Amino acid sequence: MTQRLTVIKGDGIGPSLVDATLKVFEKLKLNFQYDFVEAGIEAHAKHGELLPASTLNSIATNKICLKGPLTTPVGEGFKSMNVTLRQKFDLYVNLRPALSFPGVVSRYENIDLITIRENTEGLYSGEGQIVEGDHAEAKSVVTRQGSERIVRYAFEMSRKLGRKKVTVVHKANILKSTSGLFLKVAREVAAQYPDIQMQEMIVDNCCMQLVMNPYQFDVIVTTNLFGDILSDLAAGLVGGLGMAPAANIGKDIAIFEAVHGSAPDIAGKNIANPSSVMLAGAMMLEHMGYLKEANKITTAVKDVINKKDRITKDLGGTYGTTDFTQAVLERL
């Protein structure tokens, strides 16, 4: 049976990076059928909606989606499309690996850590947002159910991958209600996994420790806002957001994407690094059970960068998106 996938090319540099990744799938002879749907600025211009119903229906039907970066208009009352998608489909896991690639300019080598971020609660829940003159409020929502399932996912994934340590990041010393509940639940869950070390760390200390000695970390699990910040910091350890893929995973549906934004200032210039979306594609294949093909993509990207074969400007080269993509295709 042919697998159907939903594809959102996105805004800015999104279409070129997604097209590059689809060429990689084609080279691997993956017999996928694609439903190309719209979201973001282009969708709003055509349909008056950032996330048309047809797009949401396609994701609900196909269960798997590859998504380019989207642009949410700033300061115009629009809710983030990424937050909307995560809440609509209860994609409670945000999975962001940070992996060193030989050849990428960075002060660190051999980084291999994963940030697991709760994706639907916390300050990103969108509840209780009030602006009245010079006074603004936002409500942070943390539940036992939300905390338990994300921490359990972290420990189950660590056991499956042979990871030895989970660091639970919190701010329970100050945020005694929300962060306190998260930490309490994390301790209860960790007690059920005696084979995996559990470490507790306050978020500000975690930021410092990631910079001073990132090798002490294996898997990090934390709440929504902290996870957003820490995963970007972790990406900086391995060369930046151009090398940072992400997965948003729920019970039945998963959306795979680059961590970076749509970068409209360089759209259409054929200079963007497609690695992040290609690696998100590899994560998607792994999630679907195509382990061999996923490994081939990661290996090909690694080899192109390590040998500096037609690499993009952000990687220290002078070539464009299409050149980099061709170098990957040749290795496949």
Disulfide bonds with the S-S distance in Angstrom:
none
